[in-house]
Amino acid sequence: MRPISAIAASCLLFSAHASSTVPLTPAGNGHLVVPAFVNGKGTVPFILDTGADGSHVYDWFAKQQGLPPGEAISVEGMTGATMMTTYRLDSIAVDGRVMRNVRVSGLPDRKDAEIVAGVTGNDLMDGSIATFDFPCRTVTLIPKPASMRTILQSRAAVIHGGSVVDGTQLTFPVTINGVAGTAVLDTGSRGTQINPLFARAAGLGAGFGPGETLYGAASSAIETREGKVDISFDNRTAKDVTVRIADLSVFGSFGIGDRPAMIFGINAMRDLRLVYDHQDKRFWFDRSRCKRTG
């Protein structure tokens, strides 16, 4: 998610201490959350999101904390753009990384049973190496500069992420049924979505059934069809990944709507350890020390 209109925010990002490890905890409907401190209080569950430019709080949390509303801005989400109220936070902190004087936008409360207070994204992770170990259910934010030889578990090859037209998200190549596509790396998406162009080119659809209705930040309902596929990337294959065919407006705003495209969510990374250096536009899919459960 990202604001369409610019937000002038004076944020100071720093590391309060050497890196530690925080848990990735299921939020109730597929997302994984980390413990965050907001305005020095906490912890509260936040999504640590490679698919988000900035930070957001859900409406219920803003009301609970009595946050005074600021100006409304237009924010682009997965299913479209909508106007959202902004709030000013003294600080957001995750694993010792702190942003101060943060302007965040409000998100409409979720339509499912998940309990999530907010989202923080590339704004917080810049200046660190973020390691998402999905089988171990942990996240570590290591201040830069850092030795990648001591962070990587195996001989993982670096992926130099591509850019999107509107946003700070990183892209990389994927293949389904021999058809190449462009994937957007998104730890804030619990599922994996592909556009109809990718589905047609890869011969998908037969055997797919009605999928979950997607809403996104705009709360606009998008119907989907879903099924299981194998996704090849980085000289490996994620097997039996549930993907949803969805005509999402975000593909167009990313500038990849005219080609086979995908939102690459955490269900495609369930067996992996993602090492993420957003500031230098690079990342690695690495081996985890843990075995996936569930």
N, C-alpha and C positions, 0 to 999 in steps of 0.2 A: 504494500500500500504506500502511496506517496501523495503529497499535496500537489495539486495542479498550480495553485498560486503559491508564490514563494513565501516562506516563513522566515523572518529575520530573527534568529535566535542566537544569543551569545552563550555558547556551551563550552565549558572547559572539561576536557576528558583527561583523566589521569588514572594511574594505578595506585591504589592505597597500600598494596602490599604485593609480595610475590604471588604467583599464581597458586590457586588451590583448585579444588574440584567441587562442583555442586551437582546435585541430582537432577536428572531429567525425569519428571514424574507425569504419568498419564493424567490428563485433565478431565476425562470422562467420556469423550467421544472421538478420540483419535489424536488430538494434539498432545504434544509433550511440553511441559512448562518447567521453568527454573524459578528458584526463590529470589525475589527482588526486594530491595528496600526502596521505598518511595518517601521522599522528604524525611529520610532518616528513620522511618518506621517500617516494620515488617516482621517476618517476610510475607510477601503476597505473590501469587502465581502469575508470572509473565511468560509469554511466548518469545523466545529468542529467535529472530526471524531474518534469514538471509534474503527473503523476498520483500523486506520492508526497508524503505529508505530511512524513515524516522521512527518516532515513538508515538504511541497511542494509549489511551485508557478507555475502558468500557464505561458506558453511561452510569451503570449501577455503582461503579467504584468512585466515579467523580462525585456522585450525589452522596455516597457514604462518607467521603472525605471532606465534603463541603467545599469543593474547589470552585472558586469564582469563575464564571464563564467569561471568555474573551470574544474576539471577533470570530465570525464563521468563515471557513475557507472551503474550497472545493477539493475533495480528496478522491483520487482514482483507486477503486478496488477491483477485485477480480471480475465482478459482474457489471461494473459501470461506475460513474462518478456521482457523488452526492455532496451536499453542503454539510459540514460538520463544525460544531463548536470547538474552539481551542481553549486550552487551559495552560497555566504556567506552573511548573513544578520547580521546587528548589533543587531537587536532585532525584536521579534514578541510579541505583547501584546494583550490579550483578557481579558476583565473584571478585569483588575488590575493584572493579572498574566503575567509575562514577562519572556521570554527566551532571553538570550544574546549570541552573537557570535554563531549564528545558521547556520549550513550547511544544505541547503535544496536542493532538486532535482527539476528539471524542469519537468512540465507535458505538453504534447501536448495540444493545444487549443481544447476546446470542439467542438463537431460536432453539438450541438444544440444551442439554443438561450440564454442559461443561461449565466449570467455575474457573474463569480467567479474569484477572484484573486489568491486564493490558498487554501491549506488544512493544518490544524494543528491537531495533534492527541494526542496519549497517552503521548508523550513527554511533552506537555504543561499541560495536566490534572493531571499528577502525582504530588502528594503533595496537592491535593485539592479534595473536593467532588463536582463533576459536576452534576448539576441538570438540566435535559432537560424536561421542561414542555411543551409538544407538543400542548395540547389544548390552553394553555395560550400563546404559541409562545414566550417563554422566556428561557434563560439559566442563571444559577448562578454558579459561581465557588467559593466555600467556602474553605478558607485555613484550612488545618489540623493542629492540632487536632480539631475535631468538634464533637458536641453532636448530635448523630443521632436521639435522641428523639425529638430534636427541629427542625430537618430537615424533617423527615418523617411526612406525613399528616395522615396516617392511620396505622393500624397494619400490615404493609407490612412485608413479610417474606424475610429474606436475602437469596440471591442466591450466592453461592460460585462458581465463574466462573472456568470452566476448561481451560486448556491451549491448544494452537495449537503447532504443531511441529516447524514451522518457523514463528515467529512473536510474538507480545505481545497481540493479540486479546483474548477475553474471550468467552467461549462457555457455553451453558446451554441446558438442555433437552427440546424438543418440541414433540408434537404428532399431526399427521394428520390422520384422519380416523382410529384411534386406533393404528397407526404405529408410533413407537418412532424414533426420529432422533436427530441429534446434530445440534444446531444452533449457528452461530457466530454473536455476537452482533455488529451491524454496523450502527451507526448514519450517516455515510457518504454514505450509499446506500439509494437512494430514493425509491427503490423497494426491493421486497423479491424474492430471487432466490433459487430454489431447484435443486438438482442434479437428473439425470434420475433414479438413483437407488431408491431415495426416492419416486419419482413419480410412478414408477412401483409398489413398495411395497404398496403404499397407494391407488392404483387403480385410479390414475389420468390420464388424457389425453383425455378421452371422453368428448366432449363439450369444450375442449380447442381449441383456435384458434391461428393463427399466432401472435406472440408477438413482442415486440420492439427488434430491433437489438442492442446488447450490444457491446461496444468497449473497455472500460477500458483504463488504462494508456498505454497499448501496442498498442492501436488503431487497434486491431485485431477484425474483425467482427465475432460475435457469434450470430447465429439465435436462437430464442426462440419460445416456445409456452406458452400461458398464459391463465389463468382462475382464478376463485374465489374459495377459500377454507376457512374452519375454522381451525385455528391453536390454539391448547391448550398448555398452559405453565403456570407455577407458579399458579396452581389452578384457572386459568381463561381461557377464550376463546376469541380470536380476530376473529370476524365473517366477512365473505365476504372479505377476504384479497386477493388482486390480487397477484398471484405468477407466476413467469416465470420458466419454465423448461429449464435449461441451463447446458450444459456440460462444466463447467468452470475449467480451469487449477488450479485456486486458491484452489479448494477443495483438490486437491492432495498435494499442497505445505503446506496446513494446516494439512495434515495427516488424513483427514476425507473423502477422496475420495472413500474409500472402504466400506462406510456405508451410510445409509440415512442421508443427510446433507443439510443444509440451510444457506444462508446469510439472516439474520433477519434484514430487513431494516425499515426505519421510517414509511412506510405505515402500518406496523403491530403494531406500537406503537402510532397511531394517537389519541387514547383516553386516553393515560397514561402519567404519570410523571416518567421519568427514573432518579433514583438517583444512581450515578456511582462513585465507589471508585476503580479506576484501580490499584492503588498502592497496595492495600490489596486484589485484585482480588475478589471483591464482588460488588453486585449491588442489587437494589430493583426496582420492578415495583409498583409504588405508585399511589394513587388517586390524580387527579388534582382538583383544585378549579374551573377551568373553564370548560365550555362545548365546545366540538369541533364544529368548524364552517367549512362548506365546505367539 
